[in-house]
Amino acid sequence: MEYQVEFIGLVAATLTTSAFLPQVYKTWKTKDVEGLSLVMYIVFLTGVLLWLYYGILIDSLPVIIANTITAFSGGFLIYFKLKYRK
C-alpha cells in the first residue's frame, strides 16, 4: 500500500510540476511578461518553498522533487518578469 501512495504522489507531482514548464518556456522564448503578475509569483514561490520545507520535514520524496522543480520554475518566471518588464 505504501508504494501505491508514493506512486500516486509521484504522478501528481509530475503532472502539477510539468504544467508550469510550458509557461516558463514560452516566457523565455517570447520575452513577453505583460500577463505575469509579479506579486502572484512571489506569493506562489513563497508557498512552494514552504511546501518544499514541509516535504523535507516529513521526508516525502514526491513533495521534495515537485516543489524543488516548481520553485526553480517560479523563480525563473520572477526573474523573467523583472528582466523583461517595460
Protein Blocks (a to p, Z undefined) as FASTA:
>chain_A
ZZmmmmmmmmmmmmmmmmmmmmmmmmmmnopaklpcfklmmmmmmmmmmmmmmmmmnopa
klmmmmmmmmmmmmmmmmmmmmmpZZ
